[in-house]
């Protein structure tokens, strides 16, 4: 048997991949568009899709550009901070 990482992850494994608690991951799952499928009662995640999702994110979407909370497109967004750490194999 090889030590290759699994390609399909459950919620615990997905949270571990991103270096966050399951509670934090679950909050992000419900508030953002994470690539996932719910199969029965369980969420399933593609390892590669999660890594790509993190890599395609832009920090500018998470921080206010001015005092009134507006970003370039004029929409208001809440200020959020968080560190996502992904280990590539």
C-alpha positions as CSV (number, residue, x, y, z in Angstrom):
1,X,0.0,0.0,0.0
2,X,1.3,3.5,-0.9
3,X,1.4,6.5,1.4
4,X,-0.3,8.7,-1.3
5,X,-2.8,11.2,0.1
6,X,-6.5,10.4,-0.4
7,X,-8.1,12.4,-3.3
8,X,-11.6,12.4,-1.7
9,X,-11.8,13.8,1.8
10,X,-14.4,14.0,4.5
11,X,-14.9,17.2,6.5
12,X,-12.3,16.3,9.2
13,X,-9.7,15.6,6.5
14,X,-10.6,18.7,4.6
15,X,-10.2,20.9,7.7
16,X,-6.9,19.2,8.5
17,X,-5.7,19.8,4.9
18,X,-6.4,23.6,5.3
19,X,-5.0,23.7,8.8
20,X,-8.2,24.8,10.5
21,X,-10.6,23.4,13.1
22,X,-13.6,21.5,11.8
23,X,-15.7,24.2,13.5
24,X,-14.0,27.0,11.5
25,X,-14.1,24.9,8.3
26,X,-17.9,24.3,8.8
27,X,-18.4,28.1,9.1
28,X,-16.6,28.7,5.9
29,X,-18.4,25.9,4.2
30,X,-21.8,27.5,5.0
31,X,-20.7,31.1,4.2
32,X,-18.6,30.7,1.1
33,X,-18.5,28.7,-2.1
34,X,-16.3,25.8,-1.2
35,X,-16.2,23.1,-3.9
36,X,-18.0,20.2,-2.3
37,X,-20.7,17.6,-2.6
38,X,-23.1,16.3,0.0
39,X,-23.5,12.6,-0.4
40,X,-26.1,11.3,2.0
41,X,-25.4,13.0,5.3
42,X,-21.7,13.6,4.6
43,X,-19.8,16.3,2.8
44,X,-17.1,15.1,0.4
45,X,-14.3,17.3,-0.9
46,X,-11.7,16.9,-3.7
47,X,-8.2,17.5,-2.3
48,X,-7.1,19.2,-5.6
49,X,-10.3,21.3,-5.8
50,X,-9.7,22.6,-2.2
51,X,-6.1,23.5,-3.0
52,X,-7.2,25.2,-6.2
53,X,-10.0,27.1,-4.3
54,X,-7.5,28.4,-1.8
55,X,-5.0,29.3,-4.5
56,X,-7.5,31.2,-6.5
57,X,-8.7,33.4,-3.7
58,X,-7.8,37.0,-3.5
59,X,-7.1,38.7,-0.2
60,X,-8.7,41.9,-1.5
61,X,-12.1,40.2,-1.3
62,X,-11.7,39.9,2.4
63,X,-10.5,43.3,3.5
64,X,-12.1,46.7,3.3
65,X,-10.4,49.2,1.0
66,X,-11.8,52.2,2.7
67,X,-13.4,53.3,6.0
68,X,-17.0,52.7,4.7
69,X,-16.3,49.1,3.9
70,X,-16.6,49.4,0.1
71,X,-14.4,47.5,-2.3
72,X,-13.7,48.3,-5.9
73,X,-17.1,47.1,-7.2
74,X,-19.0,49.3,-4.6
75,X,-20.3,46.4,-2.6
76,X,-20.0,46.3,1.2
77,X,-18.3,43.4,2.7
78,X,-17.6,42.4,6.3
79,X,-14.0,42.6,7.5
80,X,-12.7,39.1,7.9
81,X,-9.3,37.8,8.8
82,X,-8.0,34.3,8.8
83,X,-5.0,32.3,7.8
84,X,-5.4,29.3,5.5
85,X,-2.4,27.1,5.4
86,X,-2.2,24.4,2.8
87,X,0.5,21.9,2.6
88,X,1.2,20.7,-1.0
89,X,2.7,17.2,-1.4
